[in-house]
Amino acid sequence: MSDTAAPARDVTAAAPRPSADRDRAARVSGTVRIVGAGLLGASIGHALRALGVDVILTDTSPTQLRLAIDYGAGRAEAAGDAPSLIVVAVPPDVTADVVQRELERFPGVVVTDVASVKLGPLSELRERGLDLTHYIGSHPMAGRERGGAISARADIFAGRPWVICRDGETTAADLALVEALALDLGATPIEMTPEEHDRSVALVSHVPQVVASLLAGRFTDAPDEALRLAGQGVRDTTRIAHSAPELWVQILGANHAPVVDVLDALAADLASLADALRDPDAAGARRALADAIRRGNDGVERLPGKHGQNRRFESFVVMIDDTAGQLGRLFGDLGTLQINIEDLRLEHSPGAQFGLAEISVVPGALRGAVEGLEQRGWRIASTTHD
């Protein structure tokens, strides 16, 4: 038993993995049954199929199912199919119902779900008195702003955490099977209790969605003149505001208590900051503002970066003409200079025929990169510490 709790598709969306991965044998054997052929379900199917795993797809929507099958995420169910693993990839409000149905139809088969909330479905299943010995809730921290089978990709789990919730009744073999699924998809398995998971995603996923949506909502009635000034900062902070309202109503409702805790604390922080700004010349007001910004600095530095490291990089901004091949030439010049790109952000300059590439490098490599690129004719707009 587990102790737990989204346009037209481009031709590369479900592309197989590199040949090195295709040649590797899958850890998961037998047939995997995926219930729910939306973004996550179809993406899991694409990734497993790229490893040669037999994948069955089923969905309450015939259109969604047909699309997922046509795009190659798996095959339709057939008489006599005997899955070795079942993955439930349905919205949170029906997760418990579908898990129950699968457990009862396939007794003895391991069932995992990938819902973004873990405690709610588990509590429902426990209240129904089900035998949850072979149920292990899990959650891949992956997704896209667009949903559905046409947006599915085989690589969306690569390098992402995959939370697995288990308890004392979970057998080693069952746990190993769910961990094998995560590893086959390129994810990193992490064990948590359902309570730990729900509190964690409230902070790093659910509240950021709310904040991004509320901020982007302020643009609805904003003057066009103001929006023309928007740069990469506001785009970064509102990117996820494109997410589907229908899904997020379910997620936020299912995880409401931990989300409210974080929102209440954030509301208190906002109130304190607003009070300081009402009279910025008052004693202590500027310190309060500085402390708020500094605390944000400290928090960002704690976020794991490349390879999970908490390390600082130095960065510089290169002006790039908006013509074909310029980005490739920049990468080539950096390779010639033996400069490794640790991170990259691109920003287009409104109304101008050039873009800005912000490139992060390890400390000590900044000077060589800037001087080398300038010698090769590149225009450096600025240098910063990331």
Long-range contacts (C-beta under 8 A, 24 or more apart in sequence): 1-131, 1-132, 1-133, 1-134, 1-135, 1-136, 1-167, 1-169, 1-170, 2-112, 2-122, 2-132, 2-135, 2-136, 2-137, 2-138, 2-165, 2-166, 2-167, 2-170, 2-194, 3-122, 3-137, 3-165, 3-166, 3-167, 3-170, 3-193, 3-194, 4-118, 4-119, 4-121, 4-122, 4-136, 4-137, 4-138, 4-165, 4-166, 4-193, 4-194, 4-197, 5-115, 5-117, 5-118, 5-119, 5-120, 5-121, 5-122, 5-123, 5-137, 5-165, 5-194, 5-195, 5-197, 5-198, 6-39, 6-143, 6-144, 6-145, 6-146, 6-147, 6-148, 6-151, 6-243, 6-244, 6-247, 7-146, 7-150, 7-151, 8-150, 9-71, 9-150, 9-151, 13-71, 13-150, 13-151, 13-152, 13-153, 14-42, 14-46, 14-71, 14-72, 14-73, 14-152, 14-153, 14-154, 15-153, 15-154, 15-155, 16-49, 16-50, 16-154, 17-47, 17-50, 17-51, 17-154, 17-155, 17-186, 21-50, 21-51, 21-186, 22-50, 22-51, 22-52, 24-51, 25-51, 25-52, 26-51, 26-52, 26-53, 26-184, 27-180, 27-181, 27-183, 27-184, 28-53, 28-84, 28-85, 28-177, 28-180, 28-181, 28-184, 29-53, 29-84, 30-54, 30-82, 30-83, 30-84, 30-85, 31-55, 31-56, 31-81, 31-82, 31-83, 31-84, 32-56, 32-83, 32-84, 32-85, 32-86, 32-87, 32-181, 33-58, 33-77, 33-81, 33-83, 33-85, 33-86, 33-87, 33-102, 33-106, 34-58, 34-73, 34-74, 34-86, 34-87, 34-89, 35-59, 35-86, 35-87, 35-88, 35-89, 35-90, 35-98, 35-102, 36-88, 36-89, 36-90, 36-98, 37-61, 37-64, 37-65, 37-67, 37-68, 37-69, 37-73, 37-74, 37-89, 37-149, 38-64, 38-89, 38-90, 38-147, 38-148, 38-149, 38-152, 39-143, 39-144, 39-146, 39-147, 39-148, 39-149, 39-151, 39-152, 40-89, 40-114, 40-140, 40-142, 40-143, 41-68, 41-73, 41-87, 41-89, 41-90, 41-114, 41-152, 42-68, 42-71, 42-73, 42-74, 42-149, 42-152, 43-73, 43-142, 43-152, 43-153, 43-154, 43-156, 43-157, 44-87, 44-89, 44-114, 44-157, 44-181, 44-185, 45-73, 45-74, 45-152, 46-71, 46-72, 46-73, 46-152, 46-153, 46-154, 47-154, 47-155, 47-157, 47-184, 47-185, 47-186, 48-74, 48-184, 48-185, 49-73, 49-74, 49-154, 50-154, 51-184, 53-184, 56-81, 56-83, 64-148, 64-149, 67-148, 67-149, 67-150, 68-149, 68-152, 71-149, 71-150, 71-152, 73-149, 73-152, 83-109, 84-109, 84-110, 84-177, 85-109, 85-110, 85-112, 85-177, 85-178, 85-181, 86-110, 86-111, 86-112, 87-112, 87-113, 87-114, 87-181, 88-112, 88-113, 88-114, 88-115, 89-113, 89-114, 90-115, 91-115, 91-247, 91-250, 92-116, 92-117, 92-120, 92-121, 92-250, 92-251, 92-254, 93-250, 93-253, 93-254, 95-121, 96-120, 96-121, 96-124, 96-125, 96-128, 99-125, 99-135, 100-125, 100-128, 100-130, 103-130, 103-131, 103-132, 103-134, 103-135, 104-130, 108-134, 109-134, 110-134, 110-135, 110-136, 110-174, 110-177, 110-178, 111-135, 111-136, 112-136, 112-137, 112-138, 112-178, 112-181, 113-137, 113-138, 114-138, 114-139, 114-140, 115-139, 115-254, 116-201, 116-205, 116-206, 116-251, 116-255, 117-198, 117-201, 117-251, 117-254, 117-255, 118-163, 118-165, 118-194, 118-197, 118-198, 119-194, 119-195, 119-197, 119-198, 120-254, 120-255, 122-165, 122-194, 132-169, 133-169, 133-170, 133-171, 134-174, 136-164, 136-165, 136-166, 136-170, 136-174, 136-175, 136-178, 137-164, 137-165, 137-194, 138-162, 138-163, 138-164, 138-165, 138-178, 138-182, 139-163, 139-197, 139-201, 140-182, 140-185, 140-187, 141-201, 141-205, 142-187, 145-239, 145-240, 145-242, 145-243, 146-242, 147-244, 147-247, 155-186, 157-182, 157-185, 157-186, 157-187, 158-185, 158-186, 158-187, 159-186, 159-187, 159-188, 160-186, 160-187, 160-188, 161-187, 161-188, 161-190, 162-187, 162-188, 162-189, 162-190, 163-190, 163-191, 163-192, 163-197, 164-189, 164-190, 164-191, 164-192, 165-191, 165-192, 165-193, 165-194, 165-197, 166-191, 198-255, 198-258, 199-258, 199-261, 201-255, 201-258, 202-255, 202-258, 202-259, 202-261, 202-262, 203-258, 203-262, 206-251, 206-252, 206-255, 206-258, 206-259, 206-262, 207-259, 207-262, 207-263, 207-266, 208-240, 209-240, 209-241, 209-243, 209-248, 209-252, 210-252, 210-259, 210-263, 211-237, 211-266, 212-237, 212-238, 212-239, 212-240, 212-241, 213-240, 213-241, 213-243, 213-248, 215-241, 216-241, 217-241, 228-350, 231-347, 232-345, 232-347, 232-356, 232-358, 235-347, 236-345, 305-342, 305-343, 306-342, 306-343, 312-363, 312-385, 312-386, 313-342, 313-343, 313-360, 313-361, 313-362, 313-363, 313-386, 314-360, 314-361, 314-362, 314-363, 314-365, 314-366, 314-383, 314-384, 314-385, 314-386, 315-343, 315-358, 315-359, 315-360, 315-361, 315-366, 315-383, 315-384, 315-385, 315-386, 316-358, 316-359, 316-361, 316-366, 316-369, 316-370, 316-380, 316-382, 316-383, 316-384, 317-356, 317-357, 317-358, 317-359, 317-380, 317-381, 317-382, 317-383, 317-384, 318-356, 318-357, 318-359, 318-373, 318-378, 318-379, 318-380, 318-381, 319-354, 319-355, 319-356, 319-378, 319-379, 319-380, 319-381, 320-354, 320-355, 320-356, 320-357, 321-353, 321-354, 322-348, 322-353, 322-354, 322-355, 327-357, 330-357, 330-373, 330-378, 333-372, 333-373, 333-376, 333-378, 334-359, 334-369, 334-373, 337-368, 337-369, 337-372, 337-373, 339-365, 339-368, 339-369, 339-372, 340-365, 343-386, 356-381, 360-386
